[in-house]
Amino acid sequence: MNTNFLMPLTNSRGLGKVVFFSGLQFPMVITPSIMGEPILTAQPFYFLERLDSVAKTRFDSTKPIPSEREQEYVIDNYLFEYSKRHPESKLTSKISEFVFWKEDPAEHYFRYDWLLTECLVLDTLNDDTIVECTDPNHTSKDHFYDWCLFKPYFQEAFEEYRRKLEAAMAISASVETKDHSSLGTGKYTLPIIKVAGSIVTLEQAETFDVIEPGRPKQGSMEYPVNRGFPSSSNFKIEQELITTTALHDEQLLAYYFSALRDYSPVSQFKNFYNVLEYFFEEAPVKLGVTAKNEKQQIDAVLRWAVAAGDLLRTLNSLPASASARITQARATSSGEVIPAVNLAAPDIIGEYAAHVYQLRNACIHSKKTRKGAPTPRIAPSTAEEEILKDEMPVMQWLAVQCIEKCIEKR
């Protein structure tokens, strides 16, 4: 017998694919999923672009099962590998909303619709303690085919609703216009509804539940989503396979994913900076240099973690608009400026380390003045926060390089 675990993921909406992970203590798969156990709120169609995703793990119940913290650590290492491949993704296991709950099998009502609905659940066919069960449309307990007694009524009404919508979606209208604001003059055959996204039915969306970790479709870019038998509801979805054997420092991953999860550029910068700060004493020792202050420590961390050519390539890979902005002096919330970055500097690591130090001071300190002089400040939720958005891809890349320097062997 197997024990299955599901973990909701933050910033997973619209992933639109299945991702299989392997190489660590246990395999994992990420799939789209319908949240909240909908029944009254179930939809006949779902857009893949709007479905959230879950991480699934599975264990042999006869063997020791990793603790919740051990599972989360492995999952974070898998997600770190995903983030390296997709730096634009903010996918993280650090959830801000609980979306799953556990029912007591001894109870006779289970909760649906985000805990706002309760349905009577009775195993009328197998539970000998149920002597009889009837309702106006079922004259015997043997006539119920589902332990959720509401399901037969739901299925009948829902299928009719879905079929009628599918029929309506195929209808086109014949239209004739004269000097219409957008159609102009002419005769047209126009669909009465157009779908821009990728839609799946409720049945298809529920089939994501059968996808198991460790069972990808080898040699294919697509994964066949089905229940193991031919059906008109079977479909295919993009598949990605990721293998890694690297385990990274748990605390560094916590800072990294906190940065991904946060929407405030100031908070994001601080968390990525915390990754660099972790090595402030170690990096100078490894380089054999003395770092007497934080500015020199930042410089040492960057020289230890990255090569000058790689840093310059990362800076040059920024969008042209962002590159143009960071190479100009920019006014902060206090009116004082952050100096420009000189991409042609002979020592690009020293140049950018000094720039990071300036950003760090503007984010972390809120002093109105220092030694009587105004200081650059970047306050949260101000237009000046945009300064940090331009820097974030580079700060994220620097954090990744530092974390990779601290790999734990399996």
C-alpha positions in Angstrom: 0.0 0.0 0.0 1.2 3.5 -0.8 0.8 6.8 1.0 0.3 9.9 -1.2 1.1 13.4 -0.2 0.0 16.6 -1.9 1.6 20.0 -1.3 0.1 23.2 -2.8 2.5 25.6 -4.4 2.6 29.3 -4.4 2.8 31.2 -7.7 1.9 28.0 -9.6 -1.1 29.3 -11.4 -1.0 28.8 -15.2 2.0 26.4 -15.1 0.1 24.4 -17.8 2.3 21.4 -17.8 3.5 18.4 -15.7 7.0 18.4 -14.4 8.6 15.1 -13.2 11.6 15.3 -10.8 14.0 12.6 -9.8 17.5 12.0 -8.4 17.0 12.8 -4.7 15.6 10.8 -1.8 12.2 10.3 -3.6 10.7 11.4 -7.0 8.1 14.1 -7.3 5.7 15.4 -9.9 4.0 18.8 -10.3 0.6 18.8 -12.0 -2.2 21.3 -12.5 -5.0 20.7 -9.9 -8.5 21.9 -9.0 -8.5 23.3 -5.5 -11.2 23.4 -2.9 -13.1 20.2 -3.7 -15.8 21.9 -5.8 -19.2 20.4 -6.1 -21.8 23.2 -6.1 -19.0 25.5 -7.5 -17.7 22.9 -10.1 -17.2 24.3 -13.6 -17.9 22.5 -16.8 -14.7 24.0 -18.2 -11.4 25.1 -16.7 -8.6 27.2 -18.3 -5.2 25.7 -17.8 -4.0 29.3 -17.6 -6.0 29.7 -14.4 -5.4 26.3 -12.7 -3.0 26.2 -9.7 -0.6 23.3 -9.3 0.4 20.8 -6.6 3.5 18.8 -5.9 2.9 15.1 -5.4 5.0 12.5 -3.6 4.3 8.9 -2.9 5.8 6.4 -0.4 5.5 2.7 0.4 3.5 2.6 3.6 5.4 -0.5 4.8 8.7 1.5 5.0 9.7 4.6 7.0 8.1 7.8 5.5 10.2 11.0 5.6 9.0 13.6 8.0 7.1 16.6 6.7 10.2 18.8 7.1 12.4 16.2 5.3 9.9 16.1 2.4 9.8 19.9 2.2 13.6 20.1 2.1 13.7 17.7 -0.9 10.9 19.5 -2.6 12.7 22.8 -2.2 15.8 21.4 -3.8 13.8 20.2 -6.7 12.1 23.6 -7.0 15.5 25.3 -6.8 16.6 23.3 -9.8 13.4 24.3 -11.6 14.0 28.0 -10.7 17.5 27.8 -12.2 16.1 26.6 -15.5 13.1 29.0 -15.3 14.4 32.1 -13.5 11.3 34.0 -14.5 9.1 31.6 -12.5 8.3 32.4 -8.8 7.2 28.8 -8.0 7.8 28.0 -4.3 6.5 25.5 -1.7 6.3 28.4 0.9 2.6 28.7 0.9 0.6 31.7 2.1 -2.8 30.0 2.0 -3.9 26.5 3.2 -5.9 24.8 0.5 -6.2 21.2 1.7 -7.9 19.6 4.6 -8.2 16.1 6.0 -11.6 14.5 6.6 -12.3 12.0 9.4 -13.5 8.8 7.7 -15.6 8.0 10.7 -17.7 11.1 10.1 -20.8 11.0 7.9 -20.4 14.5 6.3 -17.4 15.6 4.2 -16.7 19.2 3.3 -16.6 20.6 -0.2 -16.4 24.1 -1.9 -13.7 25.5 0.3 -15.3 24.1 3.5 -18.6 25.9 2.7 -20.6 22.8 1.7 -21.1 19.5 3.5 -22.3 16.3 1.7 -23.6 13.2 3.3 -21.1 10.3 2.7 -22.1 6.7 3.4 -20.6 3.5 2.0 -24.0 2.0 1.4 -22.7 -1.0 -0.6 -19.9 -2.1 1.8 -20.6 -0.8 5.3 -22.7 -3.4 7.2 -23.5 -0.8 9.9 -25.8 0.9 7.4 -29.0 -1.1 7.6 -30.9 0.8 5.0 -30.7 4.1 3.1 -33.3 5.6 0.8 -34.3 8.9 -0.7 -37.1 9.9 -3.1 -35.1 8.5 -6.1 -33.4 5.5 -4.5 -35.5 2.9 -2.9 -32.7 0.8 -1.5 -29.2 1.3 -0.1 -28.0 -0.9 -3.0 -29.1 1.7 -5.5 -26.5 4.3 -4.6 -23.4 4.0 -6.8 -21.4 6.7 -5.0 -20.6 7.1 -1.3 -21.2 10.8 -1.7 -25.0 10.7 -2.0 -25.3 14.0 -3.7 -23.0 12.9 -6.6 -25.7 11.1 -8.7 -27.8 14.3 -8.7 -24.8 16.5 -9.4 -23.6 14.3 -12.3 -26.9 14.2 -14.1 -27.5 18.0 -13.9 -23.8 18.8 -14.6 -23.5 16.6 -17.7 -26.6 18.2 -19.2 -25.2 21.6 -18.5 -21.8 20.8 -20.1 -23.4 19.2 -23.2 -25.6 22.3 -23.8 -22.7 24.6 -23.4 -20.6 22.6 -25.8 -23.4 22.7 -28.4 -23.8 26.5 -27.9 -20.0 27.0 -28.3 -20.2 25.5 -31.8 -22.8 28.0 -33.0 -22.0 30.8 -35.4 -24.1 33.8 -36.3 -24.7 35.1 -39.8 -24.3 38.9 -39.6 -24.8 41.7 -42.2 -23.6 45.2 -41.3 -23.4 48.6 -42.8 -20.8 51.1 -41.5 -20.4 49.2 -38.2 -17.8 50.7 -35.9 -15.5 47.6 -36.1 -17.0 45.3 -38.7 -17.5 47.9 -41.4 -19.9 46.9 -44.2 -20.4 43.3 -45.3 -21.7 39.9 -44.5 -20.0 37.7 -42.0 -20.2 34.3 -40.3 -19.1 34.9 -36.7 -18.7 32.4 -33.8 -20.9 33.6 -30.9 -18.1 32.8 -28.5 -14.3 32.6 -28.9 -11.9 30.9 -26.5 -8.4 32.4 -26.2 -7.0 29.9 -23.6 -6.5 26.2 -23.3 -9.6 24.6 -21.8 -10.2 21.3 -20.2 -13.5 19.8 -18.9 -14.0 19.0 -15.2 -13.5 15.3 -16.0 -10.2 16.1 -17.7 -9.0 18.3 -14.9 -9.8 15.7 -12.3 -7.7 13.2 -14.3 -4.6 15.1 -13.3 -5.1 13.3 -9.9 -4.0 10.0 -11.4 -0.6 11.2 -12.5 2.0 9.6 -10.3 5.6 10.6 -9.3 8.4 8.6 -11.1 6.3 7.7 -14.1 7.0 10.1 -16.9 6.4 9.4 -20.5 9.9 8.7 -21.6 11.1 10.0 -25.0 8.3 12.5 -25.4 7.7 16.2 -24.9 4.0 15.5 -24.0 2.4 13.5 -21.3 -0.9 11.5 -22.1 -3.4 12.3 -19.4 -5.9 9.4 -19.0 -7.2 6.8 -16.7 -5.7 3.9 -18.6 -8.4 3.2 -21.1 -9.6 4.7 -24.4 -11.8 7.8 -23.9 -12.8 10.9 -25.8 -11.7 12.8 -22.7 -8.1 11.6 -23.0 -5.7 14.4 -23.9 -2.0 15.4 -23.8 -0.1 18.1 -22.0 3.4 19.4 -22.1 5.9 17.4 -20.0 9.2 18.4 -18.5 11.7 16.1 -16.9 14.3 17.3 -14.3 17.0 15.3 -12.6 19.3 16.6 -9.9 21.4 15.0 -7.2 22.4 18.3 -5.5 21.2 19.2 -2.0 21.7 22.8 -0.9 21.8 24.6 2.4 18.3 24.7 4.0 18.5 28.2 5.3 19.8 29.6 2.0 16.9 28.0 0.2 14.6 29.6 2.7 15.9 33.1 1.9 15.8 32.4 -1.8 12.2 31.2 -1.9 11.1 34.0 0.4 12.4 36.4 -2.2 10.5 34.5 -5.0 7.3 34.5 -3.0 7.3 38.2 -2.0 5.8 40.8 -4.3 7.6 43.8 -2.7 10.9 44.6 -4.6 12.4 45.8 -1.3 11.6 42.5 0.4 12.9 40.5 -2.6 16.1 42.4 -2.6 16.7 42.0 1.2 16.1 38.2 0.9 18.5 37.8 -2.0 21.0 40.0 -0.2 20.7 37.7 2.8 22.0 34.9 0.7 25.1 36.9 -0.1 25.5 38.1 3.5 25.6 34.5 4.6 29.1 34.3 3.2 30.5 37.6 4.4 33.1 36.0 6.7 33.7 32.8 4.7 34.4 34.4 1.3 37.3 36.7 2.3 39.0 33.7 4.0 38.6 31.6 0.9 40.1 34.4 -1.2 42.9 35.1 1.3 41.9 38.8 1.6 40.9 41.1 4.4 37.4 42.6 4.4 37.2 45.3 7.1 33.7 46.5 6.3 30.5 45.4 4.6 31.3 47.0 1.3 34.5 45.0 1.1 32.7 41.9 2.2 30.2 42.2 -0.6 33.1 42.7 -3.0 34.7 39.5 -1.6 31.5 37.4 -1.9 31.1 38.4 -5.6 34.7 37.7 -6.4 34.4 34.3 -4.7 31.1 33.3 -6.2 31.2 34.5 -9.9 33.6 35.2 -12.7 33.8 38.7 -14.2 32.8 37.5 -17.6 29.7 35.7 -16.3 28.6 38.7 -14.3 29.1 41.0 -17.4 27.1 38.6 -19.6 24.3 38.5 -17.0 24.2 42.3 -16.9 24.2 42.5 -20.7 21.4 40.0 -20.9 19.0 42.4 -19.1 16.2 43.9 -21.3 17.4 46.9 -23.1 15.1 49.2 -21.1 16.4 47.9 -17.8 20.0 48.1 -18.9 19.5 51.7 -20.0 18.1 52.6 -16.6 20.8 50.9 -14.4 23.5 52.7 -16.4 22.0 56.1 -15.3 22.0 57.7 -11.9 18.5 57.2 -10.4 16.7 59.3 -7.8 15.4 57.5 -4.7 12.5 58.2 -2.4 14.6 60.8 -0.5 15.6 62.6 -3.7 19.2 61.4 -3.4 20.5 59.3 -6.2 21.9 55.8 -6.7 25.0 56.1 -8.9 24.9 54.5 -12.4 26.6 51.2 -13.2 29.4 51.5 -15.7 29.2 48.3 -17.8 32.6 49.2 -19.4 34.4 49.4 -16.0 37.7 47.5 -16.1 36.8 45.8 -12.8 33.1 44.9 -13.4 32.9 42.9 -10.1 34.2 45.8 -8.1 31.8 48.1 -10.0 28.7 46.0 -9.4 29.7 45.2 -5.8 29.8 48.9 -5.0 26.4 49.3 -6.7 24.9 46.4 -4.6 26.2 48.1 -1.5 24.5 51.4 -2.4 21.2 49.5 -3.0 21.6 47.7 0.3 22.0 50.9 2.2 19.0 52.5 0.4 16.8 49.4 1.2 17.9 48.6 4.8 18.5 52.0 6.3 15.7 54.6 6.8 17.9 57.3 8.2 16.9 60.8 7.1 20.4 61.9 7.2 23.9 60.4 7.9 26.4 62.8 9.5 24.0 65.6 8.6 23.8 64.8 4.9 20.7 63.3 3.2 20.9 59.6 2.3 19.4 57.6 -0.6 16.4 55.7 0.5 14.1 53.3 -1.3 10.8 53.1 0.7 8.4 50.2 0.2 5.3 50.7 -2.0 6.7 53.8 -3.7 7.5 54.4 -7.4 11.2 54.3 -6.5 10.8 50.6 -5.8 11.0 50.2 -9.6 14.7 50.8 -9.3 15.1 47.4 -7.6 12.9 45.5 -10.2 15.6 46.2 -12.8 18.3 44.7 -10.5 16.3 41.7 -9.4 17.4 39.2 -12.2 21.0 40.0 -11.4 20.5 39.6 -7.6 18.6 36.4 -8.2 21.5 35.1 -10.4 24.0 36.1 -7.7 22.0 34.3 -5.1 21.9 31.1 -7.2 25.7 31.2 -7.7 26.3 31.6 -4.0 23.9 28.7 -3.1 25.5 26.5 -5.7 28.9 27.1 -3.9 27.4 25.5 -0.8 26.2 22.1 -2.3 25.8 19.3 0.2 26.8 15.9 -1.1 24.1 13.2 -1.1 
